[in-house]
């Protein structure tokens, strides 16, 4: 099966666009997560600032805590502090995972590009092989046409030789017939000559006999 180079280029562009879109989406989600986290931090800071102000730390009696500052017992303080530390660690891990995911997508993109280049190379080799096969088929067709042409030439030459031989045989037969006719004519002439010779001899014999016979007087 042959794959068009334009299709491969479209696939490559599609893969690159898809990878870029995924990377942008991951970055956007990460940025949104960080933005939400920062927003929560700002909200927390605002709430803290609304609770803890400089004026709150300057009461009239420095030995008496102000009433507007909430108090935490030791257990609540340790729990909230541990929760804040865990949240910070979770944010660090989430950010690192997002970065690793982006790097993984880039590596997969490189592998996809390498596979695509390999596929394009295979297609080029397939085109070369197809061209070689076409050339071999053309050579075979040319050899077949040449063989058929040579066969036709040989057959034509053989037919011409047969025709020439037949004409020669006809000429020989005609000459033989003419010779037979001439021989028969010569035989007839010989017979005629022999007959004429016999007639002449018979006439001479008759004349001789006639002259030799006694004459009878009346």
C-alpha positions as a Markdown table, in Angstrom:
| # | Residue | x | y | z |
|---|---|---|---|---|
| 1 | Unk | 0.0 | 0.0 | 0.0 |
| 2 | Unk | 1.4 | 3.4 | -1.0 |
| 3 | Unk | 1.0 | 6.5 | 1.1 |
| 4 | Unk | 1.0 | 9.9 | -0.6 |
| 5 | Unk | 3.7 | 12.3 | 0.7 |
| 6 | Unk | 1.0 | 15.1 | 1.0 |
| 7 | Unk | -1.0 | 12.8 | 3.4 |
| 8 | Unk | 2.2 | 12.1 | 5.4 |
| 9 | Unk | 2.9 | 15.9 | 5.7 |
| 10 | Unk | -0.7 | 16.5 | 6.7 |
| 11 | Unk | -0.4 | 13.7 | 9.4 |
| 12 | Unk | 2.9 | 15.3 | 10.6 |
| 13 | Unk | 1.3 | 18.8 | 10.7 |
| 14 | Unk | -1.7 | 17.3 | 12.5 |
| 15 | Unk | 0.4 | 15.5 | 15.1 |
| 16 | Unk | 2.5 | 18.6 | 15.7 |
| 17 | Unk | -0.7 | 20.7 | 16.0 |
| 18 | Unk | -2.3 | 18.1 | 18.3 |
| 19 | Unk | 0.9 | 17.9 | 20.5 |
| 20 | Unk | 1.1 | 21.7 | 20.7 |
| 21 | Unk | -2.6 | 21.9 | 21.6 |
| 22 | Unk | -2.2 | 19.3 | 24.4 |
| 23 | Unk | 0.9 | 21.1 | 25.7 |
| 24 | Unk | -0.9 | 24.4 | 25.6 |
| 25 | Unk | -3.9 | 22.8 | 27.4 |
| 26 | Unk | -1.6 | 21.3 | 30.1 |
| 27 | Unk | 0.2 | 24.6 | 30.6 |
| 28 | Unk | -3.2 | 26.5 | 30.7 |
| 29 | Unk | -4.5 | 24.0 | 33.3 |
| 30 | Unk | -1.3 | 24.3 | 35.3 |
| 31 | Unk | -1.4 | 28.1 | 35.1 |
| 32 | Unk | -5.1 | 28.1 | 36.1 |
| 33 | Unk | -4.3 | 25.8 | 39.0 |
| 34 | Unk | -1.4 | 28.1 | 40.1 |
| 35 | Unk | -3.7 | 31.1 | 39.6 |
| 36 | Unk | -6.4 | 29.6 | 41.7 |
| 37 | Unk | -3.8 | 28.7 | 44.3 |
| 38 | Unk | -2.4 | 32.2 | 44.3 |
| 39 | Unk | -6.0 | 33.5 | 44.5 |
| 40 | Unk | -6.6 | 31.4 | 47.5 |
| 41 | Unk | -3.4 | 32.6 | 49.0 |
| 42 | Unk | -4.4 | 36.2 | 48.4 |
| 43 | Unk | -7.8 | 35.5 | 49.9 |
| 44 | Unk | -6.1 | 33.9 | 52.9 |
| 45 | Unk | -3.7 | 36.9 | 53.2 |
| 46 | Unk | -6.5 | 39.3 | 53.0 |
| 47 | Unk | -8.4 | 37.5 | 55.6 |
| 48 | Unk | -5.3 | 37.3 | 57.8 |
| 49 | Unk | -4.6 | 41.0 | 57.1 |
| 50 | Unk | -8.2 | 41.8 | 58.0 |
| 51 | Unk | -7.6 | 39.9 | 61.2 |
| 52 | Unk | -4.1 | 40.8 | 62.1 |
| 53 | Unk | -3.3 | 44.4 | 61.6 |
| 54 | Unk | -0.6 | 46.5 | 63.2 |
| 55 | Unk | -3.1 | 48.4 | 65.2 |
| 56 | Unk | -4.3 | 45.1 | 66.6 |
| 57 | Unk | -0.9 | 44.6 | 68.0 |
| 58 | Unk | -0.8 | 47.9 | 69.7 |
| 59 | Unk | -3.5 | 47.6 | 72.4 |
| 60 | Unk | -3.6 | 50.0 | 75.3 |
| 61 | Unk | -2.5 | 47.2 | 77.5 |
| 62 | Unk | 0.5 | 45.5 | 76.0 |
| 63 | Unk | 0.0 | 42.5 | 78.3 |
| 64 | Unk | -3.6 | 41.8 | 77.2 |
| 65 | Unk | -4.2 | 40.3 | 73.8 |
| 66 | Unk | -6.7 | 42.1 | 71.7 |
| 67 | Unk | -10.2 | 40.6 | 71.4 |
| 68 | Unk | -10.4 | 40.8 | 67.6 |
| 69 | Unk | -7.5 | 38.3 | 67.1 |
| 70 | Unk | -8.8 | 34.7 | 67.1 |
| 71 | Unk | -7.0 | 32.3 | 69.3 |
| 72 | Unk | -6.0 | 28.7 | 68.5 |
| 73 | Unk | -5.2 | 26.1 | 70.9 |
| 74 | Unk | -2.0 | 24.0 | 70.4 |
| 75 | Unk | -3.7 | 21.2 | 68.6 |
| 76 | Unk | -5.5 | 23.5 | 66.2 |
| 77 | Unk | -2.3 | 25.4 | 65.6 |
| 78 | Unk | -0.3 | 22.3 | 64.8 |
| 79 | Unk | -3.0 | 20.9 | 62.6 |
| 80 | Unk | -3.4 | 24.1 | 60.6 |
| 81 | Unk | 0.4 | 24.5 | 60.3 |
| 82 | Unk | 0.8 | 20.9 | 59.1 |
| 83 | Unk | -2.1 | 21.4 | 56.6 |
| 84 | Unk | -0.4 | 24.5 | 55.2 |
| 85 | Unk | 2.9 | 22.6 | 54.9 |
| 86 | Unk | 1.2 | 19.6 | 53.1 |
| 87 | Unk | -0.6 | 22.0 | 50.8 |
| 88 | Unk | 2.7 | 23.6 | 49.9 |
| 89 | Unk | 4.2 | 20.2 | 49.2 |
| 90 | Unk | 1.2 | 19.2 | 47.1 |
| 91 | Unk | 1.5 | 22.3 | 45.0 |
| 92 | Unk | 5.2 | 21.6 | 44.4 |
| 93 | Unk | 4.5 | 18.0 | 43.4 |
| 94 | Unk | 1.6 | 19.0 | 41.1 |
| 95 | Unk | 3.8 | 21.6 | 39.4 |
| 96 | Unk | 6.6 | 19.1 | 38.9 |
| 97 | Unk | 4.2 | 16.5 | 37.6 |
| 98 | Unk | 2.8 | 19.0 | 35.1 |
| 99 | Unk | 6.3 | 19.9 | 33.9 |
| 100 | Unk | 7.2 | 16.2 | 33.6 |
| 101 | Unk | 4.0 | 15.6 | 31.6 |
| 102 | Unk | 5.0 | 18.4 | 29.2 |
| 103 | Unk | 8.5 | 16.9 | 28.8 |
| 104 | Unk | 6.9 | 13.5 | 28.2 |
| 105 | Unk | 4.7 | 15.0 | 25.5 |
| 106 | Unk | 7.8 | 16.5 | 23.8 |
| 107 | Unk | 9.7 | 13.2 | 23.9 |
| 108 | Unk | 6.7 | 11.4 | 22.5 |
| 109 | Unk | 6.5 | 14.1 | 19.8 |
| 110 | Unk | 10.2 | 13.4 | 18.9 |
| 111 | Unk | 9.5 | 9.7 | 18.7 |
| 112 | Unk | 6.4 | 10.4 | 16.5 |
| 113 | Unk | 8.5 | 12.7 | 14.3 |
| 114 | Unk | 11.1 | 9.9 | 14.0 |
| 115 | Unk | 8.5 | 7.3 | 13.2 |
| 116 | Unk | 7.0 | 9.7 | 10.6 |
| 117 | Unk | 10.4 | 10.3 | 9.0 |
| 118 | Unk | 10.9 | 6.5 | 8.9 |
| 119 | Unk | 7.5 | 6.1 | 7.3 |
| 120 | Unk | 8.4 | 8.7 | 4.7 |
| 121 | Unk | 11.7 | 7.0 | 4.1 |
| 122 | Unk | 9.9 | 3.7 | 3.6 |
| 123 | Unk | 7.5 | 5.3 | 1.2 |
| 124 | Unk | 10.4 | 6.8 | -0.8 |
| 125 | Unk | 12.1 | 3.3 | -0.9 |
| 126 | Unk | 8.7 | 1.9 | -2.0 |
| 127 | Unk | 8.5 | 4.5 | -4.8 |
| 128 | Unk | 12.1 | 3.6 | -5.8 |
| 129 | Unk | 11.2 | -0.1 | -5.8 |
| 130 | Unk | 8.0 | 0.5 | -7.8 |
| 131 | Unk | 10.0 | 2.5 | -10.4 |
| 132 | Unk | 12.5 | -0.3 | -10.5 |
| 133 | Unk | 9.7 | -2.8 | -11.0 |
| 134 | Unk | 8.2 | -0.7 | -13.7 |
| 135 | Unk | 11.6 | -0.5 | -15.4 |
| 136 | Unk | 12.0 | -4.2 | -15.2 |
| 137 | Unk | 8.5 | -4.8 | -16.6 |
| 138 | Unk | 9.3 | -2.3 | -19.4 |
| 139 | Unk | 12.5 | -4.2 | -20.1 |
| 140 | Unk | 10.6 | -7.5 | -20.2 |
| 141 | Unk | 7.9 | -6.1 | -22.4 |
| 142 | Unk | 10.7 | -4.7 | -24.7 |
| 143 | Unk | 12.4 | -8.1 | -24.8 |
| 144 | Unk | 9.0 | -9.8 | -25.5 |
| 145 | Unk | 8.3 | -7.4 | -28.4 |
| 146 | Unk | 11.8 | -7.9 | -29.7 |
| 147 | Unk | 11.4 | -11.7 | -29.5 |
| 148 | Unk | 8.0 | -11.5 | -31.3 |
| 149 | Unk | 9.5 | -9.2 | -33.9 |
| 150 | Unk | 12.4 | -11.6 | -34.5 |
| 151 | Unk | 9.9 | -14.5 | -34.6 |
| 152 | Unk | 7.9 | -12.7 | -37.2 |
| 153 | Unk | 11.0 | -11.9 | -39.2 |
| 154 | Unk | 12.1 | -15.5 | -39.1 |
| 155 | Unk | 8.6 | -16.7 | -40.0 |
| 156 | Unk | 8.5 | -14.2 | -42.9 |
| 157 | Unk | 12.0 | -15.2 | -44.1 |
| 158 | Unk | 10.9 | -18.9 | -43.9 |
| 159 | Unk | 7.7 | -18.2 | -45.8 |
| 160 | Unk | 9.7 | -16.3 | -48.4 |
| 161 | Unk | 12.1 | -19.2 | -48.7 |
| 162 | Unk | 9.2 | -21.6 | -49.1 |
| 163 | Unk | 7.7 | -19.4 | -51.7 |
| 164 | Unk | 11.0 | -19.1 | -53.6 |
| 165 | Unk | 11.5 | -22.9 | -53.4 |
| 166 | Unk | 8.0 | -23.4 | -54.6 |
| 167 | Unk | 8.6 | -21.1 | -57.5 |
| 168 | Unk | 11.8 | -22.9 | -58.3 |
| 169 | Unk | 10.1 | -26.2 | -58.2 |
| 170 | Unk | 7.4 | -24.9 | -60.6 |
| 171 | Unk | 10.0 | -23.5 | -62.9 |
| 172 | Unk | 11.8 | -26.9 | -62.8 |
| 173 | Unk | 8.5 | -28.7 | -63.5 |
| 174 | Unk | 7.8 | -26.3 | -66.3 |
| 175 | Unk | 11.2 | -26.9 | -67.8 |
| 176 | Unk | 10.8 | -30.6 | -67.4 |
| 177 | Unk | 7.5 | -30.4 | -69.2 |
| 178 | Unk | 9.0 | -28.4 | -72.0 |
| 179 | Unk | 11.8 | -31.0 | -72.2 |
| 180 | Unk | 9.3 | -33.8 | -72.4 |
| 181 | Unk | 7.3 | -32.0 | -75.1 |
| 182 | Unk | 10.5 | -31.3 | -77.1 |
| 183 | Unk | 11.5 | -35.0 | -76.7 |
| 184 | Unk | 8.1 | -36.1 | -77.9 |
| 185 | Unk | 8.3 | -33.8 | -80.9 |
| 186 | Unk | 11.7 | -35.2 | -81.7 |
| 187 | Unk | 10.4 | -38.7 | -81.4 |
| 188 | Unk | 7.6 | -37.8 | -83.8 |
| 189 | Unk | 10.0 | -36.2 | -86.2 |
| 190 | Unk | 12.2 | -39.4 | -85.9 |
| 191 | Unk | 9.2 | -41.6 | -86.7 |
| 192 | Unk | 8.3 | -39.4 | -89.6 |
| 193 | Unk | 11.8 | -39.5 | -90.9 |
| 194 | Unk | 11.9 | -43.3 | -90.5 |
| 195 | Unk | 8.6 | -43.6 | -92.3 |
| 196 | Unk | 9.8 | -41.3 | -95.1 |
| 197 | Unk | 12.9 | -43.4 | -95.4 |
| 198 | Unk | 10.9 | -46.5 | -95.6 |
| 199 | Unk | 8.6 | -45.0 | -98.2 |
| 200 | Unk | 11.6 | -43.8 | -100.3 |
| 201 | Unk | 13.2 | -47.3 | -100.0 |
| 202 | Unk | 10.0 | -49.0 | -101.0 |
| 203 | Unk | 9.7 | -46.6 | -104.0 |
| 204 | Unk | 13.2 | -47.4 | -105.0 |
| 205 | Unk | 12.6 | -51.1 | -104.7 |
| 206 | Unk | 9.5 | -50.8 | -106.8 |
| 207 | Unk | 11.3 | -48.8 | -109.5 |
| 208 | Unk | 14.1 | -51.4 | -109.5 |
| 209 | Unk | 11.7 | -54.2 | -109.8 |
| 210 | Unk | 9.9 | -52.4 | -112.5 |
| 211 | Unk | 13.0 | -51.8 | -114.6 |
| 212 | Unk | 14.2 | -55.4 | -114.1 |
| 213 | Unk | 11.1 | -57.0 | -115.3 |
| 214 | Unk | 11.1 | -58.3 | -119.0 |
| 215 | Unk | 9.2 | -56.4 | -121.5 |
| 216 | Unk | 6.3 | -58.3 | -123.2 |
| 217 | Unk | 5.6 | -57.4 | -126.8 |
| 218 | Unk | 2.1 | -57.6 | -128.1 |
